[in-house]
Amino acid sequence: MSASPAPGSPPPAPSLFERWGDGLSDWCPYVTLAVSSVLALVWSTDAAGERLVTAGLVVVALLWVFLGYTRAPRPRKAHQVRMIVYFIGLLVIASALALREYIFFLFLITGFFHATVLRPWPVVFAGVFATSVLVNTVIGGFPTNTEWWTIYVAIIVIQTLVIGTGILLGERMTEQSEERRQTVARLEAALEENAGLHAQLLTQAREAGVLDERQRMAAEIHDTIAQGLIGIVTQLEAAEQAHDRPEAWQRHVRNAIGLARASLSEARRSVEGSRPGQLETARLPDALAEVARQWSDLNGIPVEVVTTGDVQPLHPEVEVALLRTAQEALANVAKHASASRAWLTLSYMGDVVTLDVRDDGIGFAVPTGSETRGTGFGLSAMRQRVNRVAGTLAIESEPGAGTAVSARVPAIVAPGIVGRS
């Protein structure tokens, strides 16, 4: 059974083999009838009236083929009653012509070609058998002895089997070719669809990359430039208030200049995608201690820094996330807590590392659920940084009881390092 094309799809173009086969079947009756008619006209010794009858039969054969086969709706195999009637008429007319002039056995050979449109398969073999009987009878006549009968039957049987099997194999080849064509068409459609999906994924990846880079830059700007500017403004305001105390005024101005330089350096690192300066030359515990010391000097709030567990080098992104979280948490203490002390604890606990930043300030009511929206970029940036490295961020606070920020991240070891240092 041949494969049917997909609904709505255009019919596939026939193969070269199919075009040759269709062309041979279409032109065979006209060519063989023309050749037979010319040879019969040349060789015939019949009277003019007999020739006229033969010519009439040729015209009838020509019209029968044209109306019954050439003009038949396609596919011809779908109109079996019409094709069987046509085939029987073809054999009758061709036999009548061959009985008048044996050379018309050439036209009778058309039956072998037009049997290909008959169905089911037993009818095909019956059509080939009938054609073989008529052709061999016209050429050699009926056998007159046992030996000739044996040869006669053998020729008909062999012709029927060979030609019928050839038609069957040709049909199977056509079906397989059609299936291959449809498979190729489906593959091409799938490839085209995949190409479209690939282009869409590339577009989405680009958009996601742009969004991720914007978020990264926003976080970096907040953690470096914005915090630095806040510190500079704070120091300059303090210097303005200390105009009558030269020593204090100079200290605040020096602090402002130092913050400006540090912020400029960090801004450059952010644009380049480099690690924070503190982590370039120191390990994470030392970098956090330096950040705490600088923050304490600027804000006049003592910070106690403690590291517990076995220190090990972590993946750069994990260390950056913890460092930035500590900076943001300390910045929030300076801005909002009105604290007199702060504590920073870094704990290495096997496959987990935690960072805790606490203060004894005024605290606040931690928003929950939908209230977390709009609570400020600082908290959102901390959560995003920690979430990006598969960690979690918890904030505990209540009015008058201080605040505790806790970041918990997996202890992903730095590339190229196995085990603990």
Secondary structure, 3 states (H helix, E strand, C coil): CCCCCCCCCCCCCCCHHHHHHHHHHHHHHHHHHHHHHHHHHHHCCCCHHHHHHHHHHHHHHHHHHHHHHHCCCCCHHHCHHHHHHHHHHHHHHHHHHHHHCHHHHHHHCHHHHHHHHCCCHHHHHHHHHHHHHHHHHHHHCCCCCHHHHHHHHHHHHHHHHHHHHHHHHHHHHHHHHHHHHHHHHHHHHHHHHHHHHHHHHHHHHHHHHHHHHHHHHHHHHHHHHHHHHHHHHHHHHHHHHCCCCHHHHHHHHHHHHHHHHHHHHHHHHHHHCCCCHHHHHCCHHHHHHHHHHHHHHHHCCCEEEEEECCCCCECHHHHHHHHHHHHHHHHHHHHHHCCCCEEEEEEEECCEEEEEEEECCCCCCCCCHHHHCCCCHHHHHHHHHHHHCCCEEEEEECCCCCEEEEEEEECCECCCCCCCC
